[in-house]
Amino acid sequence: MSETMLLGVAIGVFVMLIIGIALTIYEFHRAGSEPVKKSDKGQRPER
């Protein structure tokens, strides 16, 4: 296992983590600014 490959894997995992956190924060902001969607989220009528 070379250092370059290890670094690439580490960066990949780090980026995925950042994207996941960003999406979670974005969803919370959307739910907070739109109270109508927040009440919808609990029921999920489409599924």
C-alpha positions in Angstrom: 0.0 0.0 0.0 1.7 3.2 -1.2 1.3 6.5 0.6 -0.2 8.1 -2.5 -3.0 5.5 -2.6 -3.6 5.9 1.1 -3.8 9.6 0.8 -6.3 9.3 -2.1 -8.5 7.0 0.0 -8.3 9.3 3.0 -9.3 12.3 0.8 -12.2 10.4 -0.7 -13.6 9.4 2.7 -13.1 13.0 4.0 -14.9 14.5 1.0 -17.8 12.0 1.4 -18.1 12.9 5.1 -18.1 16.6 4.3 -20.8 16.1 1.6 -22.9 14.0 4.0 -22.7 16.7 6.7 -23.4 19.5 4.3 -26.5 17.6 2.9 -27.8 17.0 6.5 -27.4 20.6 7.4 -29.1 21.7 4.2 -32.0 19.4 4.8 -32.4 20.8 8.4 -32.3 24.3 7.1 -35.0 23.5 4.5 -37.2 21.9 7.0 -36.7 24.8 9.4 -37.6 27.5 6.8 -40.6 25.5 5.5 -42.8 24.4 8.4 -45.2 22.8 5.9 -42.6 20.3 4.8 -41.7 19.5 8.3 -45.2 18.2 9.1 -45.2 16.3 5.9 -41.9 14.5 6.6 -43.3 12.5 9.5 -46.1 10.9 7.4 -44.5 10.3 4.0 -47.8 9.7 2.0 -46.0 9.0 -1.3 -44.2 5.9 0.0 
